[in-house]
Amino acid sequence: MSGTDAKAPILKWADKSDGSFKRQVSSFRNVISKNGPHKPEKGRYHLYVSFACPWAHRTLIVRALKDLEDIISVSVVEYLLGKDGWAFSESLPDHANGKKFLKEVYFKAEERYSARFTVPVLWDKKLNTIVNNESSEIIRFLNEEFDEWGKKGVTFYPSELRNEIDEINAWIYDDINNGVYKAGFATKQEPYEVAYKKLFAALGRVEEILSKKQFLLGEVLTESDIRLFTTIVRFDPVYHTHFKCSGGTITHDYPNILRWLRQIYQIPKVAETVNMEHIKKHYFMSHLQINPFQIVPLWDGPDLTVPYNQKQ
């Protein structure tokens, strides 16, 4: 059965006591390293992703920009998060393990696994287990450990910028990447308002940075840009409406962020990682507590193919 045929469950991710959203901490935190059991090798690793998920989207972008498509294989789940979690189908199969649901991959790695079955997942085909399911760590592995086969001399975490990258990642994650979820999944007014205000203050801060710089850290694309891009590309078509982040749109209120968004989208290979059908249908059809009739808005957000004025 296709994942799009199942009825989506009502997802309850807010804390019952105060109505605030609490994100699950990733469970698998092993590393790819020449000195460990998971050594970098061509063809050994497999990524499980959703086109809809911003966290999984990060890994697809880094994989593409590092020219690792022939080094690390990929399976994509269906867009609907149904009662059994992320699902595969005839058109979107599990190329590594032949499973019907992502949860079966988790149970293959750990029989007693009891947390949520999230994407992305980095799978070791040699040891038949999950290496890691934390996106921020997976993109570092892809960036640093496969240069023998991928694009050499390109890094999104340069040594001279690491302190700045870590610093900007921290507040962008808390107030924007996770901030839209804290607003959207809040079940009480106060935590929603707190998240909403922090979100738009942080967007204003980004707009100011990008009024002076081509990218967040200057003239070079870093992982901070990639991590933010996957949230911003979803902002107008999804978060503005679905998560009640209605204080402005990227299209009409943030010209510098819009220029930056178009610039990254137009980098070769990035556009191929953006699947707006999966993005919109996942959010608007999976979260029945927010959108019980599963009506999907028509707007896809700003036209990202429009030429941009590059910052000098």
Secondary structure, DSSP 8 states (H G I E B T S, - for coil): --GGGS-------B-TTT--B-----S-B----TTSSS---TT-EEEEE-SS-HHHHHHHHHHHHTT-TTTSEEEE--S--BTTBSB--SSS--TTT--SBHHHHHHHH-TT--S---S-EEEETTTTEEEE--HHHHHHHHHHS-TTTS-TT--SS-GGGHHHHHHHHHHHIIIIITHHHHHHT--SHHHHHHHHHHHHHHHHHHHHHHTT-SBTTBSS--HHHHHHHHHHHHIIIIIHHHT---S--HHHH-HHHHHHHHHHHTSTTTGGG--HHHHHHHHHHH-TTT-TT----S---S-TTS------
